[in-house]
Amino acid sequence: MKKIEADTLENALIKASNEFSCSIIDLEYEIIQYPSAGFFGFGKKSAIICAQTKTPQTEIQASNTEEQPQTSIQTTKDLNTISQQVKQELEELLSYLPYSISYILVEPYDDNTLYIKLDGEDSALLIGKEGYRYKAISYMIFNWINHKYDLMVRLEIAEFLKNQEEMIANYLLPTIETIKLHGKAQTKPLDGVLAYIALKQLRDEFPNKYISFRLNNNGERYIIINDFYNQ
C-alpha cells in the first residue's frame, strides 16, 4: 500500500486514483488521518490514507466453484441486511434536518456499492444551487458508509444524478469523437460531481486509456485522456 496525503479526503482519493491510474471505485484504502481545519490555522491536519488497487479475483481456482453460489448468496444477504440498517440510520439522520424527504430507498447496486435514493417535497433543497449541497451530502454519506461498512455509494436525489449523467453524456460526445480520431483529448474545466460523472463515463468508454484529473492555473479540475505510455 502507498501512503497518500492531501488537504481533503476527496483530494487524497483523487491523488491515489492518479497514482495507480485507476478509478476511485477500484481503490482499496485505509483512512489514517481525517482532515481538520484546526483553530485559526493552528492544529490543522491533512487527510492521510494508505491505498492500493483492489486485489484481482482471478486467482480463485476451479476447485472452489461449488462454493461460489453459496458465497454469492451470502454476500447478497449481507448487503440486503446492511441496506435495511443504512435506511433506518438515514431516516433518523434526516429527521433532524429541516427538510421534507418522504422517500428513502437503500438497496444493493453491485457487490461493493449501495444505491441510495432520496426524494420528497424539499429534494431540491438537498441538491442546492449547481449541486453544491448534493456534493456535500454525497461525501458525508460516502465517508460514513465506506468507513463503517467498507462499501461505495451511488446517491440519487430526485432525478438529479440521472439528469446530470445524461447531460454529461451529451457533453462528452465531441470529446469521445476526438479521442477516436486522435487518440487523446481533454475536457473543459468541470465542477463538483460533474467531474466525477465525466471521469467514470470516459473510463467506461475507453478502458485502455489513461484518464485522470488535472488542475489548471486557476485551480479548476479538468480531465485528460491519453495513452498509458504517453502521459
LINTABEL-V928003 format. One record per residue. SS is DSSP state (A for helix, B for strand, O for the rest). Layout:
{{SS} {SS}}
This chain:
{{O} {B} {B} {B} {B} {B} {O} {O} {A} {A} {A} {A} {A} {A} {A} {A} {A} {A} {A} {A} {O} {O} {O} {A} {A} {A} {B} {B} {B} {B} {B} {B} {B} {O} {O} {B} {O} {O} {B} {O} {O} {B} {O} {O} {B} {O} {B} {B} {B} {B} {B} {B} {B} {O} {O} {O} {O} {O} {O} {O} {O} {A} {A} {A} {A} {A} {A} {A} {A} {A} {A} {A} {A} {A} {A} {A} {A} {A} {A} {A} {A} {A} {A} {A} {A} {A} {A} {A} {A} {A} {A} {A} {A} {A} {A} {O} {O} {O} {O} {O} {O} {O} {B} {B} {B} {B} {B} {B} {B} {B} {O} {O} {B} {B} {B} {B} {B} {B} {B} {O} {O} {O} {A} {A} {A} {A} {A} {O} {A} {A} {A} {A} {A} {A} {A} {A} {A} {A} {A} {A} {A} {A} {A} {A} {A} {A} {A} {A} {A} {O} {O} {B} {B} {B} {B} {B} {B} {O} {O} {A} {A} {A} {A} {A} {A} {A} {A} {A} {A} {A} {A} {O} {A} {A} {A} {A} {A} {A} {A} {A} {A} {A} {O} {O} {B} {B} {O} {O} {O} {O} {O} {A} {A} {A} {A} {A} {A} {A} {A} {A} {A} {A} {A} {A} {A} {O} {O} {O} {O} {B} {B} {B} {B} {B} {B} {O} {O} {O} {O} {O} {B} {B} {B} {B} {B} {B} {O} {O} {O} {O} {O}}
